[in-house]
Amino acid sequence: MDWQSFAVSFAIVFLSELGDKSQLVAITLGSNARSATAVFLGVASGLVCTTFFGVLLGSGIATLVPVKVVKAIAAMMFAFLGFYLLSQTPADSLDKEQI
């Protein structure tokens, strides 16, 4: 097993999931459920399944497209999203009815 890849993957996913909407849903479900164990197992298996499909998709794309191209596309997408979100003012994100 490649322990360096494991550690980097764990750290990135762990830090990115803190405060994520899926964690907030897990908190809500855990606070209302009769069994915290059932909620944990359900949330954990859901995350494992989505991660599994992401890894399969990523490894499939890596066999078809060079890694440098995938990284460049990902970087452009993150940059576009960042610039888009920075260009929005708080009033732009609210509906007219909420104001």
DSSP file (Angstrom, degrees, kcal/mol; ACC not computed):
  #  RESIDUE AA STRUCTURE BP1 BP2  ACC     N-H-->O    O-->H-N    N-H-->O    O-->H-N    TCO  KAPPA ALPHA  PHI   PSI    X-CA   Y-CA   Z-CA
    1    1 A M              0   0    0      0, 0.0     2,-1.2     0, 0.0     3,-0.1   0.000 360.0 360.0 360.0 140.5    0.0    0.0    0.0
    2    2 A D     >  -     0   0    0      1,-0.2     4,-2.0     2,-0.1     5,-0.1  -0.727 360.0-175.7 -86.0  96.2    1.2    3.5   -0.8
    3    3 A W  H  > S+     0   0    0     -2,-1.2     4,-2.6     1,-0.2     5,-0.2   0.786  78.5  57.6 -69.0 -28.7    1.0    5.1    2.6
    4    4 A Q  H  > S+     0   0    0      2,-0.2     4,-2.5     1,-0.2    -1,-0.2   0.935 108.7  45.4 -67.4 -44.5    2.0    8.6    1.4
    5    5 A S  H  > S+     0   0    0      2,-0.2     4,-2.6     1,-0.2     5,-0.2   0.895 113.4  51.7 -63.5 -39.4   -1.0    8.6   -1.0
    6    6 A F  H  X S+     0   0    0     -4,-2.0     4,-2.8     2,-0.2    -2,-0.2   0.941 111.5  45.9 -61.0 -48.0   -3.2    7.3    1.7
    7    7 A A  H  X S+     0   0    0     -4,-2.6     4,-2.6     2,-0.2    -2,-0.2   0.910 114.6  46.9 -64.6 -43.3   -2.1   10.0    4.2
    8    8 A V  H  X S+     0   0    0     -4,-2.5     4,-2.4     2,-0.2     5,-0.2   0.926 114.2  47.6 -65.2 -44.3   -2.5   12.8    1.6
    9    9 A S  H  X S+     0   0    0     -4,-2.6     4,-2.5    -5,-0.2     5,-0.3   0.924 113.4  48.1 -62.0 -45.2   -5.9   11.6    0.5
   10   10 A F  H  X S+     0   0    0     -4,-2.8     4,-2.9    -5,-0.2     5,-0.2   0.943 112.9  47.4 -60.9 -48.2   -7.1   11.3    4.1
   11   11 A A  H  X S+     0   0    0     -4,-2.6     4,-2.4    -5,-0.2     5,-0.2   0.913 113.8  47.0 -62.2 -44.1   -5.9   14.7    5.1
   12   12 A I  H  X S+     0   0    0     -4,-2.4     4,-2.3    -5,-0.2    -1,-0.2   0.939 116.8  42.4 -65.1 -47.3   -7.4   16.5    2.1
   13   13 A V  H  X S+     0   0    0     -4,-2.5     4,-1.9    -5,-0.2    -2,-0.2   0.919 114.6  51.5 -67.1 -42.3  -10.8   14.8    2.4
   14   14 A F  H  X S+     0   0    0     -4,-2.9     4,-0.8    -5,-0.3    -2,-0.2   0.942 114.8  41.6 -59.8 -48.5  -10.9   15.2    6.2
   15   15 A L  H  < S+     0   0    0     -4,-2.4     3,-0.4    -5,-0.2    -1,-0.2   0.868 115.0  50.5 -69.5 -35.8  -10.1   18.9    6.0
   16   16 A S  H  < S+     0   0    0     -4,-2.3    -1,-0.2    -5,-0.2    -2,-0.2   0.783 108.1  53.4 -74.0 -24.8  -12.4   19.6    3.1
   17   17 A E  H >< S+     0   0    0     -4,-1.9     3,-2.2    -5,-0.2     2,-0.3   0.659  79.9 109.1 -83.7 -15.9  -15.3   17.8    4.7
   18   18 A L  T 3< S+     0   0    0     -4,-0.8     3,-0.1    -3,-0.4    -3,-0.0  -0.459  98.1   1.0 -63.2 122.8  -15.2   19.8    7.9
   19   19 A G  T 3  S+     0   0    0     -2,-0.3    -1,-0.3     1,-0.2    -2,-0.1   0.537  98.5 145.2  77.0   6.3  -18.2   22.1    7.9
   20   20 A D    X>  -     0   0    0     -3,-2.2     4,-2.0     1,-0.1     3,-0.5  -0.321  65.1-109.0 -72.0 159.7  -19.4   20.7    4.6
   21   21 A K  H 3> S+     0   0    0      1,-0.3     4,-2.3     2,-0.2     5,-0.2   0.828 119.4  57.8 -62.5 -30.9  -23.1   20.4    4.0
   22   22 A S  H 3> S+     0   0    0      2,-0.2     4,-2.1     1,-0.2    -1,-0.3   0.868 106.2  49.4 -67.3 -33.2  -22.9   16.6    4.2
   23   23 A Q  H <> S+     0   0    0     -3,-0.5     4,-2.3    -6,-0.3    -2,-0.2   0.891 109.7  51.3 -69.6 -38.3  -21.4   17.0    7.7
   24   24 A L  H  X S+     0   0    0     -4,-2.0     4,-2.2     2,-0.2    -2,-0.2   0.885 109.9  49.8 -65.3 -37.5  -24.2   19.4    8.7
   25   25 A V  H  X S+     0   0    0     -4,-2.3     4,-3.1     2,-0.2     5,-0.2   0.909 109.5  51.5 -65.1 -41.6  -26.8   16.8    7.4
   26   26 A A  H  X S+     0   0    0     -4,-2.1     4,-2.6     2,-0.2    -2,-0.2   0.892 109.5  50.1 -62.4 -39.3  -25.0   14.1    9.5
   27   27 A I  H  X S+     0   0    0     -4,-2.3     4,-1.9     2,-0.2    -1,-0.2   0.928 112.8  46.8 -62.9 -45.2  -25.2   16.4   12.6
   28   28 A T  H  X S+     0   0    0     -4,-2.2     4,-1.2     2,-0.2    -2,-0.2   0.934 114.3  46.2 -63.5 -46.9  -28.9   17.0   12.0
   29   29 A L  H  X S+     0   0    0     -4,-3.1     4,-1.3     1,-0.2     3,-0.4   0.907 112.3  51.9 -62.7 -40.8  -29.7   13.3   11.4
   30   30 A G  H  < S+     0   0    0     -4,-2.6    -1,-0.2    -5,-0.2    -2,-0.2   0.837 107.3  52.2 -65.2 -32.8  -27.6   12.3   14.4
   31   31 A S  H  < S+     0   0    0     -4,-1.9    -1,-0.2     1,-0.2    -2,-0.2   0.754 117.8  37.2 -76.0 -22.2  -29.5   14.7   16.7
   32   32 A N  H  < S+     0   0    0     -4,-1.2    -2,-0.2    -3,-0.4    -1,-0.2   0.525  97.5  98.2-104.3  -7.8  -32.9   13.4   15.6
   33   33 A A     <  -     0   0    0     -4,-1.3     3,-0.2    -5,-0.1    -3,-0.0  -0.450  65.3-141.8 -87.9 154.5  -32.1    9.7   15.3
   34   34 A R  S    S+     0   0    0      1,-0.2     2,-0.5    -2,-0.1    -1,-0.1   0.778  96.4  42.0 -77.0 -28.1  -32.8    6.9   17.7
   35   35 A S     >  -     0   0    0      1,-0.1     4,-1.7     2,-0.0    -1,-0.2  -0.935  57.6-173.2-127.5 109.5  -29.5    5.2   16.8
   36   36 A A  H  > S+     0   0    0     -2,-0.5     4,-2.6     1,-0.2     5,-0.2   0.826  91.2  59.5 -65.9 -30.7  -26.4    7.3   16.3
   37   37 A T  H  > S+     0   0    0      2,-0.2     4,-2.7     1,-0.2    -1,-0.2   0.910 103.7  49.5 -64.3 -42.2  -24.6    4.1   15.1
   38   38 A A  H  > S+     0   0    0      2,-0.2     4,-2.3     1,-0.2    -1,-0.2   0.902 111.9  48.5 -64.1 -40.7  -27.2    3.7   12.3
   39   39 A V  H  X S+     0   0    0     -4,-1.7     4,-2.9     2,-0.2     5,-0.3   0.928 111.9  49.6 -64.8 -44.4  -26.7    7.3   11.2
   40   40 A F  H  X S+     0   0    0     -4,-2.6     4,-2.9     1,-0.2     5,-0.2   0.937 112.5  46.6 -59.3 -47.8  -22.9    6.9   11.3
   41   41 A L  H  X S+     0   0    0     -4,-2.7     4,-2.3     1,-0.2    -1,-0.2   0.890 114.5  47.7 -64.2 -39.2  -23.0    3.7    9.2
   42   42 A G  H  X S+     0   0    0     -4,-2.3     4,-2.0    -5,-0.2    -2,-0.2   0.934 115.5  43.3 -66.4 -46.7  -25.4    5.2    6.7
   43   43 A V  H  X S+     0   0    0     -4,-2.9     4,-2.3     2,-0.2    -2,-0.2   0.919 115.6  49.1 -66.0 -43.6  -23.4    8.4    6.3
   44   44 A A  H  X S+     0   0    0     -4,-2.9     4,-2.4    -5,-0.3    -2,-0.2   0.910 111.8  47.8 -64.0 -42.3  -20.1    6.6    6.2
   45   45 A S  H  X S+     0   0    0     -4,-2.3     4,-2.3    -5,-0.2    -1,-0.2   0.872 110.8  52.3 -68.6 -34.9  -21.3    4.1    3.5
   46   46 A G  H  X S+     0   0    0     -4,-2.0     4,-2.3     2,-0.2    -2,-0.2   0.918 111.5  46.1 -63.5 -43.3  -22.7    7.0    1.5
   47   47 A L  H  X S+     0   0    0     -4,-2.3     4,-2.3     2,-0.2    -2,-0.2   0.887 111.7  52.0 -66.6 -38.8  -19.4    8.8    1.5
   48   48 A V  H  X S+     0   0    0     -4,-2.4     4,-2.5    -5,-0.2    -2,-0.2   0.921 110.5  48.5 -63.1 -43.3  -17.5    5.6    0.7
   49   49 A C  H  X S+     0   0    0     -4,-2.3     4,-2.2     2,-0.2    -2,-0.2   0.930 113.1  45.6 -64.5 -46.2  -19.8    4.9   -2.3
   50   50 A T  H  X S+     0   0    0     -4,-2.3     4,-2.0     1,-0.2    -1,-0.2   0.891 114.5  49.0 -66.0 -37.4  -19.5    8.4   -3.7
   51   51 A T  H  X S+     0   0    0     -4,-2.3     4,-2.6    -5,-0.2    -1,-0.2   0.898 108.5  54.3 -66.6 -39.8  -15.7    8.4   -3.2
   52   52 A F  H  X S+     0   0    0     -4,-2.5     4,-2.4     1,-0.2    -2,-0.2   0.931 110.1  45.8 -58.5 -47.4  -15.5    5.0   -4.9
   53   53 A F  H  X S+     0   0    0     -4,-2.2     4,-2.6     1,-0.2    -1,-0.2   0.873 111.8  52.6 -65.9 -36.3  -17.3    6.3   -8.0
   54   54 A G  H  X S+     0   0    0     -4,-2.0     4,-2.7     2,-0.2    -2,-0.2   0.911 110.3  47.2 -63.9 -42.2  -15.1    9.4   -8.0
   55   55 A V  H  X S+     0   0    0     -4,-2.6     4,-2.7     2,-0.2     5,-0.2   0.911 112.6  49.5 -66.3 -42.2  -11.9    7.3   -7.8
   56   56 A L  H  X S+     0   0    0     -4,-2.4     4,-2.2    -5,-0.2    -2,-0.2   0.931 113.2  46.4 -61.4 -45.0  -13.2    5.0  -10.6
   57   57 A L  H  X S+     0   0    0     -4,-2.6     4,-2.6     2,-0.2     5,-0.2   0.924 113.6  49.4 -63.0 -44.3  -14.0    8.0  -12.8
   58   58 A G  H  X S+     0   0    0     -4,-2.7     4,-2.1     1,-0.2    -2,-0.2   0.903 112.4  46.1 -63.1 -42.1  -10.7    9.7  -12.0
   59   59 A S  H  X S+     0   0    0     -4,-2.7     4,-1.0     2,-0.2    -1,-0.2   0.854 113.0  51.1 -70.6 -32.4   -8.7    6.6  -12.9
   60   60 A G  H  X S+     0   0    0     -4,-2.2     4,-0.8    -5,-0.2     3,-0.4   0.913 111.5  46.4 -68.0 -42.5  -10.7    6.1  -16.1
   61   61 A I  H >X S+     0   0    0     -4,-2.6     4,-3.2     1,-0.2     3,-0.7   0.886 107.0  59.3 -65.5 -38.0  -10.2    9.6  -17.2
   62   62 A A  H 3< S+     0   0    0     -4,-2.1    -1,-0.2     1,-0.3    -2,-0.2   0.779 103.1  52.2 -64.1 -26.3   -6.4    9.3  -16.4
   63   63 A T  H 3< S+     0   0    0     -4,-1.0    -1,-0.3    -3,-0.4    -2,-0.2   0.747 118.7  36.0 -79.5 -22.3   -6.1    6.4  -18.8
   64   64 A L  H << S+     0   0    0     -4,-0.8    -2,-0.2    -3,-0.7    -3,-0.1   0.787 121.6  39.0 -97.0 -33.2   -7.8    8.4  -21.6
   65   65 A V  S  < S-     0   0    0     -4,-3.2    -1,-0.2    -5,-0.1     5,-0.1  -0.940  90.7-103.6-123.2 138.7   -6.4   11.9  -20.9
   66   66 A P    >>  -     0   0    0      0, 0.0     4,-1.9     0, 0.0     3,-0.6  -0.293  29.8-121.9 -60.1 145.9   -2.9   12.9  -19.8
   67   67 A V  H 3> S+     0   0    0      1,-0.3     4,-2.7     2,-0.2     5,-0.2   0.852 111.1  58.4 -60.0 -36.9   -2.7   13.9  -16.1
   68   68 A K  H 3> S+     0   0    0      1,-0.2     4,-2.2     2,-0.2    -1,-0.3   0.884 106.4  48.7 -61.3 -37.8   -1.3   17.4  -17.0
   69   69 A V  H <> S+     0   0    0     -3,-0.6     4,-2.6     2,-0.2    -1,-0.2   0.913 110.9  49.6 -68.4 -42.4   -4.4   18.1  -19.0
   70   70 A V  H  X S+     0   0    0     -4,-1.9     4,-2.5     1,-0.2    -2,-0.2   0.922 112.6  48.0 -61.9 -44.1   -6.7   16.9  -16.2
   71   71 A K  H  X S+     0   0    0     -4,-2.7     4,-2.6     2,-0.2    -1,-0.2   0.895 111.6  50.1 -63.5 -40.1   -4.9   19.1  -13.7
   72   72 A A  H  X S+     0   0    0     -4,-2.2     4,-2.4    -5,-0.2    -2,-0.2   0.916 111.6  47.5 -65.4 -42.8   -5.0   22.1  -16.0
   73   73 A I  H  X S+     0   0    0     -4,-2.6     4,-2.4     2,-0.2    -2,-0.2   0.926 113.0  48.8 -63.7 -44.2   -8.8   21.6  -16.6
   74   74 A A  H  X S+     0   0    0     -4,-2.5     4,-2.6     1,-0.2    -2,-0.2   0.911 111.2  50.3 -61.9 -42.5   -9.4   21.3  -12.8
   75   75 A A  H  X S+     0   0    0     -4,-2.6     4,-2.6     1,-0.2    -1,-0.2   0.909 111.0  48.8 -62.9 -42.0   -7.3   24.4  -12.1
   76   76 A M  H  X S+     0   0    0     -4,-2.4     4,-2.8     2,-0.2    -1,-0.2   0.896 111.3  50.2 -64.9 -39.1   -9.2   26.4  -14.7
   77   77 A M  H  X S+     0   0    0     -4,-2.4     4,-2.6     2,-0.2    -2,-0.2   0.928 112.4  46.2 -65.9 -43.8  -12.5   25.2  -13.2
   78   78 A F  H  X S+     0   0    0     -4,-2.6     4,-2.7     2,-0.2    -2,-0.2   0.912 113.8  49.1 -63.7 -41.8  -11.5   26.1   -9.7
   79   79 A A  H  X S+     0   0    0     -4,-2.6     4,-2.9     2,-0.2     5,-0.3   0.932 111.8  48.8 -63.2 -45.5  -10.2   29.5  -10.9
   80   80 A F  H  X S+     0   0    0     -4,-2.8     4,-2.7     1,-0.2    -2,-0.2   0.940 113.4  46.6 -59.0 -47.9  -13.4   30.2  -12.8
   81   81 A L  H  X S+     0   0    0     -4,-2.6     4,-2.7     2,-0.2     5,-0.2   0.910 112.9  50.1 -62.2 -41.6  -15.5   29.3   -9.8
   82   82 A G  H  X S+     0   0    0     -4,-2.7     4,-2.4     2,-0.2    -2,-0.2   0.938 113.2  44.9 -62.1 -47.6  -13.3   31.4   -7.4
   83   83 A F  H  X S+     0   0    0     -4,-2.9     4,-1.7     2,-0.2    -2,-0.2   0.895 113.3  51.6 -64.0 -39.3  -13.5   34.5   -9.7
   84   84 A Y  H  X S+     0   0    0     -4,-2.7     4,-0.7    -5,-0.3    -2,-0.2   0.940 112.2  45.0 -62.3 -47.0  -17.2   34.0  -10.2
   85   85 A L  H >< S+     0   0    0     -4,-2.7     3,-0.6     1,-0.2    -2,-0.2   0.870 112.6  51.5 -67.4 -35.9  -17.9   33.8   -6.4
   86   86 A L  H 3< S+     0   0    0     -4,-2.4    -1,-0.2     1,-0.2    -2,-0.2   0.807 105.8  56.1 -69.0 -28.2  -15.6   36.7   -5.7
   87   87 A S  H 3< S+     0   0    0     -4,-1.7     2,-0.2    -5,-0.2    -1,-0.2   0.667  90.0  93.4 -78.2 -15.4  -17.5   38.8   -8.3
   88   88 A Q    <<  -     0   0    0     -4,-0.7    -3,-0.0    -3,-0.6     3,-0.0  -0.563  66.4-146.8 -79.5 139.3  -20.8   38.3   -6.6
   89   89 A T    >>  -     0   0    0     -2,-0.2     3,-1.1     1,-0.1     4,-1.0  -0.703  29.9-108.2 -96.0 158.0  -22.1   40.8   -4.1
   90   90 A P  G >4 S+     0   0    0      0, 0.0     3,-0.5     0, 0.0     4,-0.4   0.850 120.6  55.1 -55.0 -34.5  -24.2   39.6   -1.1
   91   91 A A  G >4 S+     0   0    0      1,-0.2     3,-0.8     2,-0.2     8,-0.1   0.802  99.3  62.2 -69.6 -27.7  -27.3   41.2   -2.7
   92   92 A D  G <4 S+     0   0    0     -3,-1.1    -1,-0.2     1,-0.2    -4,-0.0   0.816 101.5  51.7 -66.2 -29.3  -26.7   39.2   -5.9
   93   93 A S  G << S+     0   0    0     -4,-1.0     2,-0.3    -3,-0.5    -1,-0.2   0.579  97.2  83.0 -87.0  -8.3  -27.1   35.9   -4.1
   94   94 A L  S <  S-     0   0    0     -3,-0.8     2,-0.1    -4,-0.4     5,-0.0  -0.703  80.5-119.6 -95.2 146.5  -30.5   36.9   -2.5
   95   95 A D    >>  -     0   0    0     -2,-0.3     3,-0.8     1,-0.1     4,-0.7  -0.446  27.3-114.1 -73.9 156.9  -33.8   36.6   -4.1
   96   96 A K  T 34 S+     0   0    0      1,-0.2     3,-0.5     2,-0.2    -1,-0.1   0.819 117.2  57.6 -61.8 -30.1  -35.8   39.8   -4.5
   97   97 A E  T 34 S+     0   0    0      1,-0.2    -1,-0.2     2,-0.1    -3,-0.0   0.758 100.2  56.7 -73.3 -23.8  -38.4   38.4   -2.1
   98   98 A Q  T <4        0   0    0     -3,-0.8    -1,-0.2     1,-0.2    -2,-0.2   0.691 360.0 360.0 -80.1 -18.2  -35.8   37.9    0.6
   99   99 A I     <        0   0    0     -4,-0.7    -1,-0.2    -3,-0.5    -2,-0.1   0.473 360.0 360.0 -81.8 360.0  -34.8   41.6    0.6
